[in-house]
C-alpha cells in the first residue's frame, strides 16, 4: 500500500516536471534535457543511461510539437541549422558510444558540473557583450561546426545543455531575432535528440513508464509555451532566454555536486 502511494506520487511529480519543462521549451527552446535528465536521476531514481535515453526521447517529442509553430512563422534559419548539425551529429555519435561503453552505467557528475560551468560563463558573456556584436544576418560563420561538435558530444553522453548551448551559440554568432534563435535551435535539438534516441533505443536504455508520465504533462506544456511565445516581444525574450541558461548552469552544477557525494 505504501509502495503504491509512493509510485503514484512519483508519477504525478514526473507529469508536473514534464509540463513545466515543456512550457520553457516551447517558449525559449531551452531546458529539454538539462532539467529532465537530473530530475529523472534524483526524483525517479533512474540510472544515468536510462535518464539520458528517456530525456532524449522526451525532448524529441516536445520539440516536434513546438516546431510547426516556429516553421509556420519562418523562424528557422536553414544555413545556420546545417552548419550546426555538420559538427554536432558526429559529436553525438561519439558521445553515445562513450556512454554505452561504461560498464557501470553510472551517472558521471563531472560532466554535469562542466556543462553547468560553461553555461554560466557563456551566459554571463552574452549578458555583458551580447549587445556589442555587429554581425550581418547573412554572414554565417563557416567555423560554426567546430563550436557545435562538443555540443553533440555532451548531448550523446548526458543529453543535458544542448538546447541552452545551441541558443548561446546563436545569440553570439548571429544577428537573428529571438524567435529565429528559438526556432533554429528547436530544429537543431530535434535532429540531435531524434538521432540520439535511435541509438538509446537500440541500447535498451529507455524507461517507458517515466517517458509516458513526462509526456502526459509535456504535450500540453509545450503547447502552452508556444502560445505564449508570440505575446512576448523579442527584446524581452532574449534576456529571458539568457537568464534561463544561467539558471540551468547553476542547476547543473548543483546536480553534479550532489550526485558526486
C-alpha positions as CSV (number, residue, x, y, z in Angstrom):
1,X,0.0,0.0,0.0
2,X,2.8,2.3,0.9
3,X,4.7,1.5,-2.2
4,X,1.6,2.1,-4.3
5,X,1.2,5.5,-2.8
6,X,4.9,6.3,-3.4
7,X,4.6,5.2,-7.1
8,X,1.5,7.4,-7.6
9,X,3.3,10.4,-6.1
10,X,6.3,9.8,-8.3
11,X,4.2,9.6,-11.4
12,X,2.4,12.9,-10.5
13,X,5.8,14.5,-9.9
14,X,7.0,13.3,-13.3
15,X,3.9,14.7,-15.0
16,X,4.5,18.1,-13.4
17,X,8.1,18.0,-14.3
18,X,7.2,17.3,-17.9
19,X,4.7,20.1,-18.0
20,X,7.0,22.8,-16.5
21,X,10.0,21.8,-18.7
22,X,7.9,21.7,-21.8
23,X,6.5,25.2,-21.2
24,X,10.0,26.6,-21.2
25,X,11.0,24.5,-24.3
26,X,8.0,25.9,-26.3
27,X,8.8,29.4,-25.1
28,X,12.6,29.6,-25.3
29,X,13.8,26.3,-26.8
30,X,15.9,25.8,-23.7
31,X,15.7,23.2,-20.9
32,X,14.6,19.9,-22.5
33,X,17.5,17.6,-21.5
34,X,19.2,19.9,-19.0
35,X,16.3,19.7,-16.5
36,X,14.9,16.3,-17.4
37,X,18.0,14.2,-17.0
38,X,18.9,15.3,-13.5
39,X,15.2,15.2,-12.4
40,X,14.9,11.6,-13.6
41,X,18.1,10.6,-11.7
42,X,17.3,12.4,-8.5
43,X,13.5,12.0,-8.3
44,X,12.6,8.9,-10.4
45,X,15.8,7.0,-9.4
46,X,16.7,6.0,-12.9
47,X,20.3,5.1,-13.9
48,X,22.4,7.6,-15.8
49,X,21.9,5.8,-19.2
50,X,18.2,5.4,-18.7
51,X,17.8,9.0,-17.7
52,X,19.7,10.2,-20.7
53,X,17.8,8.0,-23.2
54,X,14.4,8.9,-21.7
55,X,15.2,12.6,-21.7
56,X,16.3,12.5,-25.4
57,X,13.1,10.8,-26.5
58,X,11.0,13.3,-24.4
59,X,12.9,16.3,-25.8
60,X,12.4,15.0,-29.4
61,X,8.6,14.7,-29.0
62,X,8.0,18.0,-27.3
63,X,10.3,19.8,-29.8
64,X,8.4,18.2,-32.6
65,X,5.2,19.5,-31.2
66,X,6.7,23.0,-30.9
67,X,8.5,23.1,-34.3
68,X,5.4,23.7,-36.6
69,X,4.6,26.9,-34.7
70,X,8.1,28.3,-35.5
71,X,8.3,26.9,-39.0
72,X,4.9,28.5,-39.9
73,X,6.4,31.8,-38.8
74,X,9.5,31.2,-40.9
75,X,11.7,31.3,-37.8
76,X,14.2,28.5,-38.8
77,X,17.5,29.7,-40.4
78,X,18.4,26.7,-42.6
79,X,22.0,27.8,-43.3
80,X,22.8,28.1,-39.6
81,X,21.0,24.8,-38.9
82,X,23.0,22.9,-41.5
83,X,26.4,24.1,-40.2
84,X,25.4,23.4,-36.6
85,X,24.4,19.8,-37.4
86,X,27.6,19.3,-39.5
87,X,29.6,19.4,-36.3
88,X,27.1,18.2,-33.7
89,X,25.9,14.9,-35.3
90,X,29.4,13.3,-35.4
91,X,29.9,14.5,-31.8
92,X,26.6,13.0,-30.8
93,X,27.6,9.6,-32.2
94,X,30.9,9.7,-30.3
95,X,29.2,10.8,-27.1
96,X,26.6,8.0,-27.3
97,X,29.4,5.4,-27.8
98,X,31.2,6.7,-24.8
99,X,28.1,6.4,-22.6
100,X,27.4,2.9,-23.8
101,X,31.0,1.8,-23.1
102,X,30.7,2.5,-19.4
103,X,30.1,-1.0,-17.8
104,X,28.7,0.5,-14.6
105,X,26.3,2.8,-16.5
106,X,26.7,5.2,-13.6
107,X,25.9,8.9,-13.9
108,X,29.1,11.0,-14.3
109,X,28.6,14.1,-12.1
110,X,31.8,15.7,-13.6
111,X,30.0,16.1,-17.0
112,X,27.1,18.0,-15.4
113,X,29.4,20.3,-13.5
114,X,31.5,21.1,-16.5
115,X,28.4,21.8,-18.7
116,X,27.0,24.0,-15.9
117,X,30.2,26.0,-15.6
118,X,30.2,26.5,-19.4
119,X,26.6,27.7,-19.4
120,X,27.3,30.2,-16.6
121,X,30.4,31.6,-18.3
122,X,28.8,31.8,-21.7
123,X,25.5,33.3,-20.4
124,X,27.5,35.9,-18.4
125,X,29.5,36.7,-21.5
126,X,26.3,37.1,-23.5
127,X,24.7,39.4,-20.9
128,X,27.8,41.7,-20.9
129,X,28.8,41.7,-24.5
130,X,25.7,40.5,-26.4
131,X,24.6,43.9,-27.4
132,X,28.1,44.8,-28.8
133,X,28.2,42.3,-31.6
134,X,27.7,43.5,-35.1
135,X,27.4,40.6,-37.5
136,X,25.2,40.9,-40.6
137,X,22.3,38.5,-40.7
138,X,23.6,36.9,-43.9
139,X,27.1,36.4,-42.7
140,X,27.1,32.8,-41.5
141,X,30.5,31.8,-39.9
142,X,32.0,28.7,-41.6
143,X,33.7,27.7,-38.4
144,X,30.3,27.1,-36.7
145,X,30.6,23.2,-36.8
146,X,33.7,23.4,-34.6
147,X,31.6,25.0,-31.9
148,X,28.8,22.5,-32.2
149,X,31.0,19.4,-32.2
150,X,31.4,19.4,-28.4
151,X,27.7,20.2,-28.0
152,X,26.9,17.0,-29.9
153,X,29.5,15.1,-27.8
154,X,28.0,16.1,-24.5
155,X,24.4,15.5,-25.8
156,X,25.2,11.9,-26.6
157,X,26.8,11.5,-23.2
158,X,24.5,13.4,-21.0
159,X,21.6,14.9,-23.0
160,X,22.0,18.0,-20.9
161,X,22.6,21.5,-22.1
162,X,22.3,21.0,-25.9
163,X,19.4,23.5,-26.3
164,X,21.0,26.0,-24.0
165,X,24.4,25.8,-25.5
166,X,22.9,25.9,-29.1
167,X,21.0,29.0,-28.1
168,X,24.0,30.7,-26.7
169,X,26.0,30.0,-29.9
170,X,23.2,31.5,-32.0
171,X,22.9,34.6,-29.7
172,X,26.6,35.3,-30.1
173,X,27.2,34.2,-33.7
174,X,24.2,35.7,-35.4
175,X,22.0,38.8,-35.5
176,X,18.8,36.8,-35.6
177,X,15.7,37.8,-33.8
178,X,14.9,35.9,-30.5
179,X,12.1,34.0,-32.3
180,X,14.5,32.8,-35.0
181,X,17.1,31.8,-32.4
182,X,14.5,29.7,-30.7
183,X,13.1,28.2,-33.9
184,X,16.5,27.3,-35.3
185,X,17.7,25.9,-32.0
186,X,14.5,23.8,-31.8
187,X,15.1,22.3,-35.2
188,X,18.8,21.7,-34.1
189,X,17.6,20.0,-30.9
190,X,15.1,17.8,-32.8
191,X,17.7,16.3,-35.1
192,X,20.2,15.7,-32.2
193,X,17.6,14.3,-29.8
194,X,16.0,12.1,-32.5
195,X,19.3,10.7,-33.6
196,X,20.4,10.1,-30.1
197,X,17.1,8.4,-29.3
198,X,17.5,5.8,-32.1
199,X,20.8,4.7,-30.5
200,X,19.5,4.6,-27.0
201,X,16.5,2.5,-28.2
202,X,19.0,0.1,-29.7
203,X,20.8,0.0,-26.3
204,X,17.6,-0.5,-24.4
205,X,18.2,2.5,-22.2
206,X,14.7,4.0,-22.2
207,X,12.2,4.0,-19.2
208,X,8.8,3.7,-20.8
209,X,6.8,4.4,-17.6
210,X,8.8,7.6,-16.9
211,X,8.5,8.7,-20.6
212,X,4.7,8.3,-20.6
213,X,4.4,10.3,-17.4
214,X,6.6,13.1,-18.8
215,X,4.6,13.3,-22.0
216,X,1.3,13.5,-20.1
217,X,2.5,16.8,-18.8
218,X,4.9,17.7,-21.6
219,X,2.5,17.8,-24.6
220,X,0.0,20.3,-23.1
221,X,3.0,22.2,-21.6
222,X,4.8,22.8,-24.9
223,X,1.6,24.0,-26.5
224,X,1.2,26.5,-23.7
225,X,4.7,27.7,-24.2
226,X,4.3,28.1,-28.0
227,X,1.0,30.0,-27.4
228,X,2.8,32.4,-25.0
229,X,5.9,33.0,-27.2
230,X,4.3,35.4,-29.8
231,X,2.9,37.5,-26.9
232,X,6.4,38.3,-25.6
233,X,8.4,41.0,-27.5
234,X,11.8,39.9,-28.9
235,X,13.7,42.4,-26.7
236,X,12.2,40.8,-23.6
237,X,12.5,37.2,-24.8
238,X,16.3,37.4,-25.3
239,X,17.1,38.3,-21.7
240,X,14.6,35.6,-20.6
241,X,16.5,33.0,-22.7
242,X,19.9,34.1,-21.3
243,X,18.6,34.2,-17.7
244,X,17.2,30.7,-18.1
245,X,20.5,29.3,-19.5
246,X,22.3,31.0,-16.5
247,X,19.8,29.2,-14.2
248,X,20.4,25.9,-16.0
249,X,24.1,26.3,-15.4
250,X,23.6,26.8,-11.7
251,X,21.2,23.9,-11.5
252,X,23.5,21.5,-13.4
253,X,26.5,22.3,-11.1
254,X,24.3,21.7,-8.1
255,X,23.1,18.4,-9.5
256,X,26.6,17.4,-10.4
257,X,28.0,18.1,-6.9
258,X,25.0,16.4,-5.3
259,X,25.4,13.2,-7.4
260,X,29.2,13.2,-6.8
261,X,28.8,12.8,-3.0
